Amino acid sequence: MANPEESSPLLAEEKQTTPPPPQPTAATAPPTVGEKKSVAATETEKGYNGEWTADGVPLGHGGSVIGEPISRNQWDSSLFSCLGRNDEFCSSDLEVCLLGSVAPCVLYGSNAERLGSSDGVFANHCLTYAGLYMLGNSLVGSNWLAPWFSYPSRTAVRRRFNLEGTCESLTKSCGCCGSIMEDELQREQCESTCDFATHFFCHYCALCQEARELRRRSPHPGFNGRPVFVMMPPSEQMMGRSSGNA
């Protein structure tokens, strides 16, 4: 059985847009032994007495060091802020809350439409979600099938906007999962598992949080590339009319 994350079209588009890793050049190549000694000698002459890395680069001096964790952005609203905030997006947050409660298939289709760029994204995701929703409710009386299909959208939102995941948040708050955070592959696997758990146990709250994040950070694709024309009369005609009336 294929991995749902690998077969998701939302994550496939994210992978296609990821640029290839840069090739090492003379400017980015690791320093040689002689260069390390010269850097260390220069910093010693300047009076730097801090810590040093294994490559002979002063730690915390002159920018970040390769391999240092990249700081990630925070979610605009928490998972349980269903009504959003009292700001310019207040009406949109109320609409998101209403759609997530009454028609989650429409809300998920809207999220997928903002993430994807191909035609028919809304209909494909909305109808598929609706079918899984009805099937799950008819079998066991709960919406337990749709989260298996919808959780990759949370991973796609997190990757696109470089947002902090659940594992990273737990590491900062209680210190757990520290060894997993050191390895990028293990960290991403852990974050994907947490994305699925969030959709499975707090499904409607997760859909609403993703919708609020997308509406604040990216415009609707229907508004992209649409020209706006403002008709203004020439200044000479306006002056002529005003002088004639006088």
C-alpha positions as CSV (number, residue, x, y, z in Angstrom):
1,M,0.0,0.0,0.0
2,A,1.4,3.4,-1.0
3,N,2.3,5.9,1.6
4,P,-0.5,8.6,1.7
5,E,2.0,11.3,2.2
6,E,4.0,10.4,-0.9
7,S,0.8,10.0,-3.0
8,S,-0.7,13.4,-2.0
9,P,-0.7,15.9,-4.8
10,L,-0.3,18.8,-2.4
11,L,3.0,17.4,-1.1
12,A,4.0,16.5,-4.6
13,E,3.8,20.1,-5.7
14,E,5.8,21.1,-2.7
15,K,8.5,18.6,-3.6
16,Q,8.6,19.8,-7.2
17,T,9.1,23.5,-6.2
18,T,11.9,22.6,-3.8
19,P,15.2,23.9,-5.4
20,P,18.0,21.4,-5.8
21,P,20.8,21.6,-3.2
22,P,23.6,24.0,-4.2
23,Q,26.8,22.4,-5.4
24,P,29.9,23.2,-3.3
25,T,32.0,25.9,-4.9
26,A,35.3,27.4,-4.0
27,A,33.5,30.1,-1.9
28,T,31.4,27.5,0.1
29,A,34.0,24.7,0.3
30,P,35.1,23.7,3.8
31,P,38.3,25.4,4.9
32,T,41.5,23.6,4.7
33,V,43.8,23.0,7.7
34,G,45.9,26.0,6.8
35,E,42.8,28.2,6.5
36,K,41.5,27.0,9.9
37,K,44.7,27.9,11.5
38,S,44.7,31.3,9.9
39,V,41.1,32.0,11.0
40,A,41.9,30.9,14.5
41,A,45.0,33.0,14.6
42,T,43.2,36.0,13.3
43,E,40.4,35.7,15.9
44,T,42.9,35.2,18.7
45,E,44.7,38.4,17.6
46,K,41.3,40.2,17.8
47,G,40.8,38.9,21.3
48,Y,38.1,36.3,20.7
49,N,38.0,33.8,23.5
50,G,34.7,32.1,22.8
51,E,34.0,28.5,21.8
52,W,35.1,27.0,18.5
53,T,33.6,24.4,16.2
54,A,35.4,21.3,14.9
55,D,36.1,23.2,11.6
56,G,37.9,26.0,13.4
57,V,35.1,28.5,13.0
58,P,34.3,30.6,16.0
59,L,30.9,29.7,17.4
60,G,28.3,32.5,17.5
61,H,30.7,34.9,15.8
62,G,30.0,36.3,12.4
63,G,26.6,34.6,11.7
64,S,25.3,31.1,12.1
65,V,27.3,28.0,11.5
66,I,26.4,25.3,9.0
67,G,24.4,22.7,10.8
68,E,22.7,25.0,13.3
69,P,18.9,24.6,13.5
70,I,17.0,27.1,11.4
71,S,14.5,29.1,13.4
72,R,10.9,28.5,12.2
73,N,7.9,30.7,12.2
74,Q,5.0,30.5,14.6
75,W,1.5,29.7,13.6
76,D,-0.6,32.8,13.3
77,S,-3.3,31.3,15.6
78,S,-3.3,28.4,18.0
79,L,-5.1,25.1,17.3
80,F,-8.1,25.9,19.5
81,S,-8.5,29.5,18.6
82,C,-11.6,28.6,16.6
83,L,-13.0,32.1,16.4
84,G,-9.7,33.6,15.4
85,R,-8.7,37.2,16.4
86,N,-10.5,40.5,16.5
87,D,-8.6,42.0,13.6
88,E,-9.1,42.6,9.9
89,F,-9.6,38.9,9.3
90,C,-12.3,38.6,12.0
91,S,-15.2,38.0,9.5
92,S,-13.0,35.5,7.6
93,D,-12.2,33.6,10.8
94,L,-15.9,33.4,11.6
95,E,-16.6,32.0,8.1
96,V,-13.8,29.4,8.6
97,C,-15.3,28.4,12.0
98,L,-18.8,28.0,10.4
99,L,-17.5,26.0,7.4
100,G,-15.4,23.7,9.6
101,S,-18.4,23.0,11.8
102,V,-21.1,22.6,9.1
103,A,-19.3,21.7,5.9
104,P,-15.7,20.5,6.5
105,C,-15.5,19.2,3.0
106,V,-15.9,22.7,1.6
107,L,-13.3,24.1,4.0
108,Y,-10.8,21.4,3.1
109,G,-11.4,21.9,-0.6
110,S,-10.8,25.6,-0.1
111,N,-7.5,24.9,1.7
112,A,-6.4,22.6,-1.1
113,E,-7.3,25.2,-3.7
114,R,-5.0,27.8,-2.0
115,L,-2.2,25.2,-1.8
116,G,-2.5,23.9,-5.3
117,S,-2.3,25.6,-8.6
118,S,-3.9,23.2,-11.0
119,D,-7.5,23.2,-12.3
120,G,-10.1,21.2,-10.5
121,V,-8.2,21.1,-7.1
122,F,-11.3,22.3,-5.1
123,A,-13.7,19.8,-6.7
124,N,-11.4,16.8,-6.5
125,H,-10.5,17.3,-2.8
126,C,-14.0,18.4,-1.7
127,L,-15.8,15.5,-3.3
128,T,-13.2,12.9,-2.2
129,Y,-13.4,14.2,1.4
130,A,-17.2,14.2,1.3
131,G,-17.2,10.6,0.1
132,L,-14.9,9.5,2.9
133,Y,-16.9,11.5,5.4
134,M,-20.1,9.8,4.5
135,L,-18.5,6.3,4.3
136,G,-16.9,6.7,7.8
137,N,-20.1,7.9,9.3
138,S,-22.1,5.1,7.7
139,L,-19.7,2.4,9.0
140,V,-18.8,3.5,12.5
141,G,-20.8,6.7,13.0
142,S,-17.8,9.0,13.1
143,N,-15.5,10.9,10.6
144,W,-12.5,8.6,11.0
145,L,-11.6,8.1,7.3
146,A,-11.2,11.7,6.1
147,P,-8.2,12.5,8.4
148,W,-6.2,9.8,6.6
149,F,-6.8,11.7,3.4
150,S,-6.6,15.3,4.7
151,Y,-3.6,15.3,7.0
152,P,-0.9,15.9,4.2
153,S,-2.4,19.4,3.8
154,R,-1.1,20.3,7.2
155,T,2.3,19.1,6.3
156,A,2.2,21.1,3.1
157,V,1.2,24.3,5.0
158,R,3.9,23.8,7.5
159,R,6.6,23.3,4.9
160,R,5.4,26.1,2.6
161,F,5.5,28.8,5.4
162,N,8.4,27.2,7.4
163,L,6.1,26.8,10.5
164,E,7.0,25.2,13.8
165,G,5.8,21.6,14.2
166,T,4.4,19.9,17.2
167,C,7.6,17.9,17.9
168,E,9.7,21.1,17.8
169,S,7.2,22.8,20.1
170,L,7.4,20.0,22.6
171,T,11.2,20.1,22.5
172,K,11.2,23.8,23.4
173,S,8.5,23.4,26.1
174,C,9.4,20.2,28.0
175,G,12.8,19.1,26.4
176,C,11.6,15.8,25.0
177,C,12.4,14.6,21.4
178,G,15.7,16.4,21.6
179,S,17.7,13.6,19.9
180,I,15.1,13.4,17.1
181,M,15.4,17.1,16.4
182,E,19.1,16.8,15.6
183,D,18.5,14.6,12.5
184,E,16.5,16.4,9.8
185,L,15.0,13.2,8.3
186,Q,13.8,11.9,11.7
187,R,12.5,15.3,12.6
188,E,10.4,15.5,9.5
189,Q,9.1,11.9,10.0
190,C,8.1,12.8,13.6
191,E,6.4,16.0,12.4
192,S,4.4,14.2,9.8
193,T,3.3,11.7,12.4
194,C,2.2,14.6,14.6
195,D,0.4,16.2,11.7
196,F,-1.6,13.0,11.3
197,A,-2.3,12.7,15.0
198,T,-3.5,16.3,15.1
199,H,-5.9,15.7,12.2
200,F,-7.2,12.4,13.7
201,F,-7.9,13.6,17.2
202,C,-8.6,17.3,16.6
203,H,-9.7,17.2,13.0
204,Y,-12.0,20.1,12.7
205,C,-9.8,22.4,14.8
206,A,-6.8,21.5,12.5
207,L,-8.8,22.3,9.3
208,C,-9.8,25.7,10.8
209,Q,-6.2,26.5,11.9
210,E,-4.8,25.7,8.4
211,A,-7.6,27.8,6.8
212,R,-6.8,30.8,9.0
213,E,-3.1,30.5,8.2
214,L,-3.6,30.2,4.5
215,R,-6.1,33.2,4.4
216,R,-3.6,35.4,6.2
217,R,-0.5,34.4,4.3
218,S,-1.6,33.7,0.7
219,P,-4.4,35.3,-1.4
220,H,-7.1,33.2,-3.0
221,P,-5.9,32.0,-6.5
222,G,-9.0,33.4,-8.1
223,F,-7.7,36.9,-7.3
224,N,-4.2,36.4,-8.7
225,G,-3.5,38.1,-12.0
226,R,-6.8,39.9,-12.1
227,P,-6.3,43.5,-13.3
228,V,-8.1,46.4,-11.5
229,F,-9.0,49.4,-13.6
230,V,-9.7,52.8,-11.9
231,M,-11.1,55.4,-14.2
232,M,-10.0,59.0,-13.4
233,P,-10.9,62.0,-15.5
234,P,-7.9,64.1,-16.8
235,S,-7.0,67.0,-14.7
236,E,-7.4,69.5,-17.6
237,Q,-11.0,68.6,-18.1
238,M,-11.7,68.9,-14.4
239,M,-10.2,72.4,-14.4
240,G,-12.1,73.4,-17.5
241,R,-15.4,72.4,-16.0
242,S,-14.8,74.2,-12.8
243,S,-13.9,77.4,-14.6
244,G,-17.0,77.2,-16.9
245,N,-19.3,76.7,-13.9
246,A,-17.7,79.8,-12.3
